[in-house]
Amino acid sequence: MFVIIGYIGVIGAIAWGYMGSGGHPAVLFQPYECIIIIGAAVSSFVCGNPLSIVKATLTQATGTLKGAQCNKLFYIYWNL
């Protein structure tokens, strides 16, 4: 949940700062530029790392959107 809130906060801060300095918000939406940047970043990451690292990265990245695996009982048990 905090990851999603963090992403929204980052996007909001960028948009707010840009519009606060007099920029038009429609200029920030450049879909082809996003495709170029994200595509180049992902492609270079895949080319520069073995498949095991790419798989582990995808697993970890999607894991940030899941709930915590440690609950109250876990902390009580391990803090005895």
mmCIF file of the N, C-alpha and C atoms, coordinates in Angstrom:
data_MODEL
# 
_entry.id   MODEL 
# 
loop_
_atom_site.group_PDB 
_atom_site.id 
_atom_site.type_symbol 
_atom_site.label_atom_id 
_atom_site.label_alt_id 
_atom_site.label_comp_id 
_atom_site.label_asym_id 
_atom_site.label_entity_id 
_atom_site.label_seq_id 
_atom_site.pdbx_PDB_ins_code 
_atom_site.Cartn_x 
_atom_site.Cartn_y 
_atom_site.Cartn_z 
_atom_site.occupancy 
_atom_site.B_iso_or_equiv 
_atom_site.pdbx_formal_charge 
_atom_site.auth_seq_id 
_atom_site.auth_comp_id 
_atom_site.auth_asym_id 
_atom_site.auth_atom_id 
_atom_site.pdbx_PDB_model_num 
ATOM 1   N N  . MET A 1 1  ? 0.824  -1.192  0.000   1.00 0.00 ? 1  MET A N  1 
ATOM 2   C CA . MET A 1 1  ? 0.000  0.000   0.000   1.00 0.00 ? 1  MET A CA 1 
ATOM 3   C C  . MET A 1 1  ? 0.868  1.255   0.000   1.00 0.00 ? 1  MET A C  1 
ATOM 4   N N  . PHE A 1 2  ? 1.945  1.251   0.830   1.00 0.00 ? 2  PHE A N  1 
ATOM 5   C CA . PHE A 1 2  ? 2.809  2.418   0.885   1.00 0.00 ? 2  PHE A CA 1 
ATOM 6   C C  . PHE A 1 2  ? 3.575  2.626   -0.421  1.00 0.00 ? 2  PHE A C  1 
ATOM 7   N N  . VAL A 1 3  ? 3.822  1.549   -1.145  1.00 0.00 ? 3  VAL A N  1 
ATOM 8   C CA . VAL A 1 3  ? 4.514  1.678   -2.424  1.00 0.00 ? 3  VAL A CA 1 
ATOM 9   C C  . VAL A 1 3  ? 3.649  2.461   -3.404  1.00 0.00 ? 3  VAL A C  1 
ATOM 10  N N  . ILE A 1 4  ? 2.375  2.125   -3.462  1.00 0.00 ? 4  ILE A N  1 
ATOM 11  C CA . ILE A 1 4  ? 1.449  2.824   -4.363  1.00 0.00 ? 4  ILE A CA 1 
ATOM 12  C C  . ILE A 1 4  ? 1.323  4.283   -3.948  1.00 0.00 ? 4  ILE A C  1 
ATOM 13  N N  . ILE A 1 5  ? 1.205  4.538   -2.643  1.00 0.00 ? 5  ILE A N  1 
ATOM 14  C CA . ILE A 1 5  ? 1.121  5.913   -2.158  1.00 0.00 ? 5  ILE A CA 1 
ATOM 15  C C  . ILE A 1 5  ? 2.404  6.666   -2.511  1.00 0.00 ? 5  ILE A C  1 
ATOM 16  N N  . GLY A 1 6  ? 3.534  5.998   -2.398  1.00 0.00 ? 6  GLY A N  1 
ATOM 17  C CA . GLY A 1 6  ? 4.806  6.624   -2.763  1.00 0.00 ? 6  GLY A CA 1 
ATOM 18  C C  . GLY A 1 6  ? 4.869  6.982   -4.241  1.00 0.00 ? 6  GLY A C  1 
ATOM 19  N N  . TYR A 1 7  ? 4.416  6.068   -5.104  1.00 0.00 ? 7  TYR A N  1 
ATOM 20  C CA . TYR A 1 7  ? 4.400  6.355   -6.543  1.00 0.00 ? 7  TYR A CA 1 
ATOM 21  C C  . TYR A 1 7  ? 3.513  7.553   -6.856  1.00 0.00 ? 7  TYR A C  1 
ATOM 22  N N  . ILE A 1 8  ? 2.343  7.585   -6.242  1.00 0.00 ? 8  ILE A N  1 
ATOM 23  C CA . ILE A 1 8  ? 1.426  8.709   -6.457  1.00 0.00 ? 8  ILE A CA 1 
ATOM 24  C C  . ILE A 1 8  ? 2.053  10.012  -5.953  1.00 0.00 ? 8  ILE A C  1 
ATOM 25  N N  . GLY A 1 9  ? 2.742  9.942   -4.808  1.00 0.00 ? 9  GLY A N  1 
ATOM 26  C CA . GLY A 1 9  ? 3.408  11.123  -4.270  1.00 0.00 ? 9  GLY A CA 1 
ATOM 27  C C  . GLY A 1 9  ? 4.492  11.653  -5.190  1.00 0.00 ? 9  GLY A C  1 
ATOM 28  N N  . VAL A 1 10 ? 5.284  10.758  -5.773  1.00 0.00 ? 10 VAL A N  1 
ATOM 29  C CA . VAL A 1 10 ? 6.349  11.177  -6.686  1.00 0.00 ? 10 VAL A CA 1 
ATOM 30  C C  . VAL A 1 10 ? 5.754  11.850  -7.919  1.00 0.00 ? 10 VAL A C  1 
ATOM 31  N N  . ILE A 1 11 ? 4.758  11.221  -8.519  1.00 0.00 ? 11 ILE A N  1 
ATOM 32  C CA . ILE A 1 11 ? 4.128  11.796  -9.709  1.00 0.00 ? 11 ILE A CA 1 
ATOM 33  C C  . ILE A 1 11 ? 3.477  13.132  -9.375  1.00 0.00 ? 11 ILE A C  1 
ATOM 34  N N  . GLY A 1 12 ? 2.812  13.205  -8.223  1.00 0.00 ? 12 GLY A N  1 
ATOM 35  C CA . GLY A 1 12 ? 2.177  14.452  -7.809  1.00 0.00 ? 12 GLY A CA 1 
ATOM 36  C C  . GLY A 1 12 ? 3.186  15.563  -7.575  1.00 0.00 ? 12 GLY A C  1 
ATOM 37  N N  . ALA A 1 13 ? 4.318  15.250  -6.952  1.00 0.00 ? 13 ALA A N  1 
ATOM 38  C CA . ALA A 1 13 ? 5.339  16.259  -6.692  1.00 0.00 ? 13 ALA A CA 1 
ATOM 39  C C  . ALA A 1 13 ? 5.943  16.792  -7.989  1.00 0.00 ? 13 ALA A C  1 
ATOM 40  N N  . ILE A 1 14 ? 6.186  15.901  -8.932  1.00 0.00 ? 14 ILE A N  1 
ATOM 41  C CA . ILE A 1 14 ? 6.736  16.340  -10.215 1.00 0.00 ? 14 ILE A CA 1 
ATOM 42  C C  . ILE A 1 14 ? 5.742  17.243  -10.935 1.00 0.00 ? 14 ILE A C  1 
ATOM 43  N N  . ALA A 1 15 ? 4.485  16.804  -11.004 1.00 0.00 ? 15 ALA A N  1 
ATOM 44  C CA . ALA A 1 15 ? 3.465  17.606  -11.704 1.00 0.00 ? 15 ALA A CA 1 
ATOM 45  C C  . ALA A 1 15 ? 3.244  18.941  -11.005 1.00 0.00 ? 15 ALA A C  1 
ATOM 46  N N  . TRP A 1 16 ? 3.174  18.927  -9.684  1.00 0.00 ? 16 TRP A N  1 
ATOM 47  C CA . TRP A 1 16 ? 2.938  20.151  -8.924  1.00 0.00 ? 16 TRP A CA 1 
ATOM 48  C C  . TRP A 1 16 ? 4.106  21.139  -9.097  1.00 0.00 ? 16 TRP A C  1 
ATOM 49  N N  . GLY A 1 17 ? 5.318  20.641  -9.017  1.00 0.00 ? 17 GLY A N  1 
ATOM 50  C CA . GLY A 1 17 ? 6.482  21.503  -9.203  1.00 0.00 ? 17 GLY A CA 1 
ATOM 51  C C  . GLY A 1 17 ? 6.559  22.080  -10.601 1.00 0.00 ? 17 GLY A C  1 
ATOM 52  N N  . TYR A 1 18 ? 6.222  21.261  -11.592 1.00 0.00 ? 18 TYR A N  1 
ATOM 53  C CA . TYR A 1 18 ? 6.260  21.736  -12.978 1.00 0.00 ? 18 TYR A CA 1 
ATOM 54  C C  . TYR A 1 18 ? 5.196  22.797  -13.221 1.00 0.00 ? 18 TYR A C  1 
ATOM 55  N N  . MET A 1 19 ? 3.975  22.526  -12.748 1.00 0.00 ? 19 MET A N  1 
ATOM 56  C CA . MET A 1 19 ? 2.896  23.501  -12.945 1.00 0.00 ? 19 MET A CA 1 
ATOM 57  C C  . MET A 1 19 ? 3.116  24.746  -12.092 1.00 0.00 ? 19 MET A C  1 
ATOM 58  N N  . GLY A 1 20 ? 3.742  24.593  -10.922 1.00 0.00 ? 20 GLY A N  1 
ATOM 59  C CA . GLY A 1 20 ? 4.012  25.739  -10.070 1.00 0.00 ? 20 GLY A CA 1 
ATOM 60  C C  . GLY A 1 20 ? 5.005  26.709  -10.679 1.00 0.00 ? 20 GLY A C  1 
ATOM 61  N N  . SER A 1 21 ? 5.876  26.205  -11.537 1.00 0.00 ? 21 SER A N  1 
ATOM 62  C CA . SER A 1 21 ? 6.841  27.086  -12.189 1.00 0.00 ? 21 SER A CA 1 
ATOM 63  C C  . SER A 1 21 ? 6.328  27.603  -13.525 1.00 0.00 ? 21 SER A C  1 
ATOM 64  N N  . GLY A 1 22 ? 5.046  27.385  -13.790 1.00 0.00 ? 22 GLY A N  1 
ATOM 65  C CA . GLY A 1 22 ? 4.426  27.960  -14.985 1.00 0.00 ? 22 GLY A CA 1 
ATOM 66  C C  . GLY A 1 22 ? 4.293  27.023  -16.164 1.00 0.00 ? 22 GLY A C  1 
ATOM 67  N N  . GLY A 1 23 ? 4.587  25.758  -15.990 1.00 0.00 ? 23 GLY A N  1 
ATOM 68  C CA . GLY A 1 23 ? 4.493  24.809  -17.095 1.00 0.00 ? 23 GLY A CA 1 
ATOM 69  C C  . GLY A 1 23 ? 3.069  24.318  -17.309 1.00 0.00 ? 23 GLY A C  1 
ATOM 70  N N  . HIS A 1 24 ? 2.764  23.940  -18.529 1.00 0.00 ? 24 HIS A N  1 
ATOM 71  C CA . HIS A 1 24 ? 1.441  23.410  -18.869 1.00 0.00 ? 24 HIS A CA 1 
ATOM 72  C C  . HIS A 1 24 ? 1.461  21.901  -18.636 1.00 0.00 ? 24 HIS A C  1 
ATOM 73  N N  . PRO A 1 25 ? 0.485  21.354  -17.877 1.00 0.00 ? 25 PRO A N  1 
ATOM 74  C CA . PRO A 1 25 ? 0.529  19.928  -17.514 1.00 0.00 ? 25 PRO A CA 1 
ATOM 75  C C  . PRO A 1 25 ? 0.451  18.968  -18.697 1.00 0.00 ? 25 PRO A C  1 
ATOM 76  N N  . ALA A 1 26 ? -0.140 19.385  -19.804 1.00 0.00 ? 26 ALA A N  1 
ATOM 77  C CA . ALA A 1 26 ? -0.254 18.491  -20.961 1.00 0.00 ? 26 ALA A CA 1 
ATOM 78  C C  . ALA A 1 26 ? 1.112  18.173  -21.569 1.00 0.00 ? 26 ALA A C  1 
ATOM 79  N N  . VAL A 1 27 ? 2.089  19.038  -21.321 1.00 0.00 ? 27 VAL A N  1 
ATOM 80  C CA . VAL A 1 27 ? 3.431  18.812  -21.867 1.00 0.00 ? 27 VAL A CA 1 
ATOM 81  C C  . VAL A 1 27 ? 4.093  17.606  -21.206 1.00 0.00 ? 27 VAL A C  1 
ATOM 82  N N  . LEU A 1 28 ? 3.718  17.296  -19.971 1.00 0.00 ? 28 LEU A N  1 
ATOM 83  C CA . LEU A 1 28 ? 4.326  16.172  -19.265 1.00 0.00 ? 28 LEU A CA 1 
ATOM 84  C C  . LEU A 1 28 ? 3.909  14.817  -19.836 1.00 0.00 ? 28 LEU A C  1 
ATOM 85  N N  . PHE A 1 29 ? 2.804  14.762  -20.526 1.00 0.00 ? 29 PHE A N  1 
ATOM 86  C CA . PHE A 1 29 ? 2.318  13.493  -21.079 1.00 0.00 ? 29 PHE A CA 1 
ATOM 87  C C  . PHE A 1 29 ? 2.883  13.311  -22.478 1.00 0.00 ? 29 PHE A C  1 
ATOM 88  N N  . GLN A 1 30 ? 3.945  12.537  -22.586 1.00 0.00 ? 30 GLN A N  1 
ATOM 89  C CA . GLN A 1 30 ? 4.599  12.248  -23.859 1.00 0.00 ? 30 GLN A CA 1 
ATOM 90  C C  . GLN A 1 30 ? 4.706  10.732  -23.999 1.00 0.00 ? 30 GLN A C  1 
ATOM 91  N N  . PRO A 1 31 ? 3.670  10.077  -24.552 1.00 0.00 ? 31 PRO A N  1 
ATOM 92  C CA . PRO A 1 31 ? 3.677  8.606   -24.565 1.00 0.00 ? 31 PRO A CA 1 
ATOM 93  C C  . PRO A 1 31 ? 4.827  7.996   -25.373 1.00 0.00 ? 31 PRO A C  1 
ATOM 94  N N  . TYR A 1 32 ? 5.219  8.598   -26.487 1.00 0.00 ? 32 TYR A N  1 
ATOM 95  C CA . TYR A 1 32 ? 6.295  8.011   -27.278 1.00 0.00 ? 32 TYR A CA 1 
ATOM 96  C C  . TYR A 1 32 ? 7.641  8.165   -26.591 1.00 0.00 ? 32 TYR A C  1 
ATOM 97  N N  . GLU A 1 33 ? 7.822  9.254   -25.881 1.00 0.00 ? 33 GLU A N  1 
ATOM 98  C CA . GLU A 1 33 ? 9.054  9.433   -25.121 1.00 0.00 ? 33 GLU A CA 1 
ATOM 99  C C  . GLU A 1 33 ? 9.142  8.391   -24.001 1.00 0.00 ? 33 GLU A C  1 
ATOM 100 N N  . CYS A 1 34 ? 8.006  8.115   -23.362 1.00 0.00 ? 34 CYS A N  1 
ATOM 101 C CA . CYS A 1 34 ? 7.981  7.084   -22.318 1.00 0.00 ? 34 CYS A CA 1 
ATOM 102 C C  . CYS A 1 34 ? 8.309  5.717   -22.895 1.00 0.00 ? 34 CYS A C  1 
ATOM 103 N N  . ILE A 1 35 ? 7.784  5.415   -24.071 1.00 0.00 ? 35 ILE A N  1 
ATOM 104 C CA . ILE A 1 35 ? 8.076  4.133   -24.716 1.00 0.00 ? 35 ILE A CA 1 
ATOM 105 C C  . ILE A 1 35 ? 9.568  4.020   -25.008 1.00 0.00 ? 35 ILE A C  1 
ATOM 106 N N  . ILE A 1 36 ? 10.170 5.090   -25.497 1.00 0.00 ? 36 ILE A N  1 
ATOM 107 C CA . ILE A 1 36 ? 11.597 5.069   -25.820 1.00 0.00 ? 36 ILE A CA 1 
ATOM 108 C C  . ILE A 1 36 ? 12.436 4.863   -24.561 1.00 0.00 ? 36 ILE A C  1 
ATOM 109 N N  . ILE A 1 37 ? 12.159 5.642   -23.529 1.00 0.00 ? 37 ILE A N  1 
ATOM 110 C CA . ILE A 1 37 ? 12.976 5.577   -22.306 1.00 0.00 ? 37 ILE A CA 1 
ATOM 111 C C  . ILE A 1 37 ? 12.803 4.240   -21.593 1.00 0.00 ? 37 ILE A C  1 
ATOM 112 N N  . ILE A 1 38 ? 11.564 3.825   -21.391 1.00 0.00 ? 38 ILE A N  1 
ATOM 113 C CA . ILE A 1 38 ? 11.308 2.567   -20.677 1.00 0.00 ? 38 ILE A CA 1 
ATOM 114 C C  . ILE A 1 38 ? 11.793 1.374   -21.496 1.00 0.00 ? 38 ILE A C  1 
ATOM 115 N N  . GLY A 1 39 ? 11.541 1.404   -22.792 1.00 0.00 ? 39 GLY A N  1 
ATOM 116 C CA . GLY A 1 39 ? 11.999 0.318   -23.658 1.00 0.00 ? 39 GLY A CA 1 
ATOM 117 C C  . GLY A 1 39 ? 13.511 0.190   -23.672 1.00 0.00 ? 39 GLY A C  1 
ATOM 118 N N  . ALA A 1 40 ? 14.206 1.304   -23.751 1.00 0.00 ? 40 ALA A N  1 
ATOM 119 C CA . ALA A 1 40 ? 15.673 1.267   -23.747 1.00 0.00 ? 40 ALA A CA 1 
ATOM 120 C C  . ALA A 1 40 ? 16.197 0.780   -22.403 1.00 0.00 ? 40 ALA A C  1 
ATOM 121 N N  . ALA A 1 41 ? 15.585 1.222   -21.311 1.00 0.00 ? 41 ALA A N  1 
ATOM 122 C CA . ALA A 1 41 ? 16.046 0.810   -19.977 1.00 0.00 ? 41 ALA A CA 1 
ATOM 123 C C  . ALA A 1 41 ? 15.838 -0.690  -19.759 1.00 0.00 ? 41 ALA A C  1 
ATOM 124 N N  . VAL A 1 42 ? 14.658 -1.180  -20.096 1.00 0.00 ? 42 VAL A N  1 
ATOM 125 C CA . VAL A 1 42 ? 14.362 -2.605  -19.907 1.00 0.00 ? 42 VAL A CA 1 
ATOM 126 C C  . VAL A 1 42 ? 15.229 -3.463  -20.826 1.00 0.00 ? 42 VAL A C  1 
ATOM 127 N N  . SER A 1 43 ? 15.366 -3.046  -22.070 1.00 0.00 ? 43 SER A N  1 
ATOM 128 C CA . SER A 1 43 ? 16.171 -3.820  -23.022 1.00 0.00 ? 43 SER A CA 1 
ATOM 129 C C  . SER A 1 43 ? 17.631 -3.878  -22.609 1.00 0.00 ? 43 SER A C  1 
ATOM 130 N N  . SER A 1 44 ? 18.188 -2.758  -22.158 1.00 0.00 ? 44 SER A N  1 
ATOM 131 C CA . SER A 1 44 ? 19.589 -2.764  -21.742 1.00 0.00 ? 44 SER A CA 1 
ATOM 132 C C  . SER A 1 44 ? 19.774 -3.587  -20.461 1.00 0.00 ? 44 SER A C  1 
ATOM 133 N N  . PHE A 1 45 ? 18.771 -3.580  -19.579 1.00 0.00 ? 45 PHE A N  1 
ATOM 134 C CA . PHE A 1 45 ? 18.846 -4.401  -18.380 1.00 0.00 ? 45 PHE A CA 1 
ATOM 135 C C  . PHE A 1 45 ? 18.837 -5.882  -18.740 1.00 0.00 ? 45 PHE A C  1 
ATOM 136 N N  . VAL A 1 46 ? 17.976 -6.274  -19.667 1.00 0.00 ? 46 VAL A N  1 
ATOM 137 C CA . VAL A 1 46 ? 17.898 -7.679  -20.090 1.00 0.00 ? 46 VAL A CA 1 
ATOM 138 C C  . VAL A 1 46 ? 19.189 -8.095  -20.796 1.00 0.00 ? 46 VAL A C  1 
ATOM 139 N N  . CYS A 1 47 ? 19.748 -7.213  -21.625 1.00 0.00 ? 47 CYS A N  1 
ATOM 140 C CA . CYS A 1 47 ? 20.990 -7.542  -22.337 1.00 0.00 ? 47 CYS A CA 1 
ATOM 141 C C  . CYS A 1 47 ? 22.187 -7.640  -21.398 1.00 0.00 ? 47 CYS A C  1 
ATOM 142 N N  . GLY A 1 48 ? 22.204 -6.861  -20.335 1.00 0.00 ? 48 GLY A N  1 
ATOM 143 C CA . GLY A 1 48 ? 23.367 -6.792  -19.473 1.00 0.00 ? 48 GLY A CA 1 
ATOM 144 C C  . GLY A 1 48 ? 23.358 -7.743  -18.293 1.00 0.00 ? 48 GLY A C  1 
ATOM 145 N N  . ASN A 1 49 ? 22.297 -8.520  -18.125 1.00 0.00 ? 49 ASN A N  1 
ATOM 146 C CA . ASN A 1 49 ? 22.204 -9.412  -16.968 1.00 0.00 ? 49 ASN A CA 1 
ATOM 147 C C  . ASN A 1 49 ? 21.778 -10.804 -17.396 1.00 0.00 ? 49 ASN A C  1 
ATOM 148 N N  . PRO A 1 50 ? 22.205 -11.826 -16.630 1.00 0.00 ? 50 PRO A N  1 
ATOM 149 C CA . PRO A 1 50 ? 21.750 -13.183 -16.939 1.00 0.00 ? 50 PRO A CA 1 
ATOM 150 C C  . PRO A 1 50 ? 20.260 -13.344 -16.623 1.00 0.00 ? 50 PRO A C  1 
ATOM 151 N N  . LEU A 1 51 ? 19.662 -14.371 -17.189 1.00 0.00 ? 51 LEU A N  1 
ATOM 152 C CA . LEU A 1 51 ? 18.224 -14.602 -17.041 1.00 0.00 ? 51 LEU A CA 1 
ATOM 153 C C  . LEU A 1 51 ? 17.823 -14.776 -15.579 1.00 0.00 ? 51 LEU A C  1 
ATOM 154 N N  . SER A 1 52 ? 18.686 -15.380 -14.768 1.00 0.00 ? 52 SER A N  1 
ATOM 155 C CA . SER A 1 52 ? 18.351 -15.578 -13.353 1.00 0.00 ? 52 SER A CA 1 
ATOM 156 C C  . SER A 1 52 ? 18.186 -14.243 -12.628 1.00 0.00 ? 52 SER A C  1 
ATOM 157 N N  . ILE A 1 53 ? 19.008 -13.265 -12.964 1.00 0.00 ? 53 ILE A N  1 
ATOM 158 C CA . ILE A 1 53 ? 18.912 -11.935 -12.348 1.00 0.00 ? 53 ILE A CA 1 
ATOM 159 C C  . ILE A 1 53 ? 17.644 -11.226 -12.816 1.00 0.00 ? 53 ILE A C  1 
ATOM 160 N N  . VAL A 1 54 ? 17.321 -11.356 -14.092 1.00 0.00 ? 54 VAL A N  1 
ATOM 161 C CA . VAL A 1 54 ? 16.104 -10.723 -14.619 1.00 0.00 ? 54 VAL A CA 1 
ATOM 162 C C  . VAL A 1 54 ? 14.869 -11.301 -13.936 1.00 0.00 ? 54 VAL A C  1 
ATOM 163 N N  . LYS A 1 55 ? 14.827 -12.619 -13.785 1.00 0.00 ? 55 LYS A N  1 
ATOM 164 C CA . LYS A 1 55 ? 13.691 -13.261 -13.110 1.00 0.00 ? 55 LYS A CA 1 
ATOM 165 C C  . LYS A 1 55 ? 13.599 -12.835 -11.649 1.00 0.00 ? 55 LYS A C  1 
ATOM 166 N N  . ALA A 1 56 ? 14.744 -12.796 -10.967 1.00 0.00 ? 56 ALA A N  1 
ATOM 167 C CA . ALA A 1 56 ? 14.751 -12.391 -9.560  1.00 0.00 ? 56 ALA A CA 1 
ATOM 168 C C  . ALA A 1 56 ? 14.304 -10.940 -9.409  1.00 0.00 ? 56 ALA A C  1 
ATOM 169 N N  . THR A 1 57 ? 14.701 -10.092 -10.332 1.00 0.00 ? 57 THR A N  1 
ATOM 170 C CA . THR A 1 57 ? 14.291 -8.690  -10.283 1.00 0.00 ? 57 THR A CA 1 
ATOM 171 C C  . THR A 1 57 ? 12.788 -8.553  -10.465 1.00 0.00 ? 57 THR A C  1 
ATOM 172 N N  . LEU A 1 58 ? 12.225 -9.283  -11.414 1.00 0.00 ? 58 LEU A N  1 
ATOM 173 C CA . LEU A 1 58 ? 10.774 -9.233  -11.621 1.00 0.00 ? 58 LEU A CA 1 
ATOM 174 C C  . LEU A 1 58 ? 10.025 -9.739  -10.388 1.00 0.00 ? 58 LEU A C  1 
ATOM 175 N N  . THR A 1 59 ? 10.539 -10.793 -9.786  1.00 0.00 ? 59 THR A N  1 
ATOM 176 C CA . THR A 1 59 ? 9.914  -11.337 -8.581  1.00 0.00 ? 59 THR A CA 1 
ATOM 177 C C  . THR A 1 59 ? 9.943  -10.319 -7.447  1.00 0.00 ? 59 THR A C  1 
ATOM 178 N N  . GLN A 1 60 ? 11.094 -9.691  -7.245  1.00 0.00 ? 60 GLN A N  1 
ATOM 179 C CA . GLN A 1 60 ? 11.225 -8.710  -6.175  1.00 0.00 ? 60 GLN A CA 1 
ATOM 180 C C  . GLN A 1 60 ? 10.390 -7.457  -6.450  1.00 0.00 ? 60 GLN A C  1 
ATOM 181 N N  . ALA A 1 61 ? 10.347 -7.021  -7.699  1.00 0.00 ? 61 ALA A N  1 
ATOM 182 C CA . ALA A 1 61 ? 9.598  -5.813  -8.043  1.00 0.00 ? 61 ALA A CA 1 
ATOM 183 C C  . ALA A 1 61 ? 8.096  -6.011  -7.842  1.00 0.00 ? 61 ALA A C  1 
ATOM 184 N N  . THR A 1 62 ? 7.592  -7.167  -8.227  1.00 0.00 ? 62 THR A N  1 
ATOM 185 C CA . THR A 1 62 ? 6.166  -7.424  -8.017  1.00 0.00 ? 62 THR A CA 1 
ATOM 186 C C  . THR A 1 62 ? 5.876  -7.720  -6.549  1.00 0.00 ? 62 THR A C  1 
ATOM 187 N N  . GLY A 1 63 ? 6.883  -8.171  -5.821  1.00 0.00 ? 63 GLY A N  1 
ATOM 188 C CA . GLY A 1 63 ? 6.713  -8.447  -4.399  1.00 0.00 ? 63 GLY A CA 1 
ATOM 189 C C  . GLY A 1 63 ? 6.491  -7.188  -3.576  1.00 0.00 ? 63 GLY A C  1 
ATOM 190 N N  . THR A 1 64 ? 6.928  -6.041  -4.075  1.00 0.00 ? 64 THR A N  1 
ATOM 191 C CA . THR A 1 64 ? 6.712  -4.793  -3.330  1.00 0.00 ? 64 THR A CA 1 
ATOM 192 C C  . THR A 1 64 ? 5.244  -4.403  -3.284  1.00 0.00 ? 64 THR A C  1 
ATOM 193 N N  . LEU A 1 65 ? 4.450  -4.918  -4.197  1.00 0.00 ? 65 LEU A N  1 
ATOM 194 C CA . LEU A 1 65 ? 3.028  -4.581  -4.235  1.00 0.00 ? 65 LEU A CA 1 
ATOM 195 C C  . LEU A 1 65 ? 2.179  -5.515  -3.375  1.00 0.00 ? 65 LEU A C  1 
ATOM 196 N N  . LYS A 1 66 ? 2.792  -6.568  -2.851  1.00 0.00 ? 66 LYS A N  1 
ATOM 197 C CA . LYS A 1 66 ? 2.070  -7.514  -2.009  1.00 0.00 ? 66 LYS A CA 1 
ATOM 198 C C  . LYS A 1 66 ? 2.150  -7.082  -0.547  1.00 0.00 ? 66 LYS A C  1 
ATOM 199 N N  . GLY A 1 67 ? 1.314  -7.646  0.266   1.00 0.00 ? 67 GLY A N  1 
ATOM 200 C CA . GLY A 1 67 ? 1.316  -7.331  1.685   1.00 0.00 ? 67 GLY A CA 1 
ATOM 201 C C  . GLY A 1 67 ? 2.537  -7.893  2.389   1.00 0.00 ? 67 GLY A C  1 
ATOM 202 N N  . ALA A 1 68 ? 2.770  -7.415  3.589   1.00 0.00 ? 68 ALA A N  1 
ATOM 203 C CA . ALA A 1 68 ? 3.906  -7.885  4.377   1.00 0.00 ? 68 ALA A CA 1 
ATOM 204 C C  . ALA A 1 68 ? 3.690  -9.342  4.807   1.00 0.00 ? 68 ALA A C  1 
ATOM 205 N N  . GLN A 1 69 ? 4.759  -10.107 4.818   1.00 0.00 ? 69 GLN A N  1 
ATOM 206 C CA . GLN A 1 69 ? 4.666  -11.503 5.220   1.00 0.00 ? 69 GLN A CA 1 
ATOM 207 C C  . GLN A 1 69 ? 4.790  -11.666 6.721   1.00 0.00 ? 69 GLN A C  1 
ATOM 208 N N  . CYS A 1 70 ? 5.259  -10.644 7.396   1.00 0.00 ? 70 CYS A N  1 
ATOM 209 C CA . CYS A 1 70 ? 5.417  -10.687 8.844   1.00 0.00 ? 70 CYS A CA 1 
ATOM 210 C C  . CYS A 1 70 ? 4.198  -10.042 9.498   1.00 0.00 ? 70 CYS A C  1 
ATOM 211 N N  . ASN A 1 71 ? 3.541  -10.792 10.360  1.00 0.00 ? 71 ASN A N  1 
ATOM 212 C CA . ASN A 1 71 ? 2.381  -10.264 11.063  1.00 0.00 ? 71 ASN A CA 1 
ATOM 213 C C  . ASN A 1 71 ? 2.724  -10.039 12.533  1.00 0.00 ? 71 ASN A C  1 
ATOM 214 N N  . LYS A 1 72 ? 1.747  -9.685  13.324  1.00 0.00 ? 72 LYS A N  1 
ATOM 215 C CA . LYS A 1 72 ? 1.969  -9.385  14.732  1.00 0.00 ? 72 LYS A CA 1 
ATOM 216 C C  . LYS A 1 72 ? 2.499  -10.602 15.483  1.00 0.00 ? 72 LYS A C  1 
ATOM 217 N N  . LEU A 1 73 ? 1.992  -11.788 15.185  1.00 0.00 ? 73 LEU A N  1 
ATOM 218 C CA . LEU A 1 73 ? 2.445  -13.005 15.841  1.00 0.00 ? 73 LEU A CA 1 
ATOM 219 C C  . LEU A 1 73 ? 3.928  -13.269 15.565  1.00 0.00 ? 73 LEU A C  1 
ATOM 220 N N  . PHE A 1 74 ? 4.368  -13.000 14.360  1.00 0.00 ? 74 PHE A N  1 
ATOM 221 C CA . PHE A 1 74 ? 5.778  -13.173 14.002  1.00 0.00 ? 74 PHE A CA 1 
ATOM 222 C C  . PHE A 1 74 ? 6.671  -12.319 14.891  1.00 0.00 ? 74 PHE A C  1 
ATOM 223 N N  . TYR A 1 75 ? 6.319  -11.052 15.068  1.00 0.00 ? 75 TYR A N  1 
ATOM 224 C CA . TYR A 1 75 ? 7.137  -10.160 15.875  1.00 0.00 ? 75 TYR A CA 1 
ATOM 225 C C  . TYR A 1 75 ? 7.091  -10.526 17.359  1.00 0.00 ? 75 TYR A C  1 
ATOM 226 N N  . ILE A 1 76 ? 5.958  -10.968 17.831  1.00 0.00 ? 76 ILE A N  1 
ATOM 227 C CA . ILE A 1 76 ? 5.857  -11.393 19.228  1.00 0.00 ? 76 ILE A CA 1 
ATOM 228 C C  . ILE A 1 76 ? 6.735  -12.628 19.463  1.00 0.00 ? 76 ILE A C  1 
ATOM 229 N N  . TYR A 1 77 ? 6.677  -13.586 18.551  1.00 0.00 ? 77 TYR A N  1 
ATOM 230 C CA . TYR A 1 77 ? 7.437  -14.827 18.683  1.00 0.00 ? 77 TYR A CA 1 
ATOM 231 C C  . TYR A 1 77 ? 8.944  -14.566 18.645  1.00 0.00 ? 77 TYR A C  1 
ATOM 232 N N  . TRP A 1 78 ? 9.418  -13.704 17.734  1.00 0.00 ? 78 TRP A N  1 
ATOM 233 C CA . TRP A 1 78 ? 10.845 -13.491 17.558  1.00 0.00 ? 78 TRP A CA 1 
ATOM 234 C C  . TRP A 1 78 ? 11.429 -12.478 18.538  1.00 0.00 ? 78 TRP A C  1 
ATOM 235 N N  . ASN A 1 79 ? 10.618 -11.771 19.287  1.00 0.00 ? 79 ASN A N  1 
ATOM 236 C CA . ASN A 1 79 ? 11.130 -10.793 20.241  1.00 0.00 ? 79 ASN A CA 1 
ATOM 237 C C  . ASN A 1 79 ? 11.037 -11.286 21.672  1.00 0.00 ? 79 ASN A C  1 
ATOM 238 N N  . LEU A 1 80 ? 10.990 -12.574 21.882  1.00 0.00 ? 80 LEU A N  1 
ATOM 239 C CA . LEU A 1 80 ? 10.935 -13.111 23.247  1.00 0.00 ? 80 LEU A CA 1 
ATOM 240 C C  . LEU A 1 80 ? 12.273 -13.039 23.935  1.00 0.00 ? 80 LEU A C  1 
# 
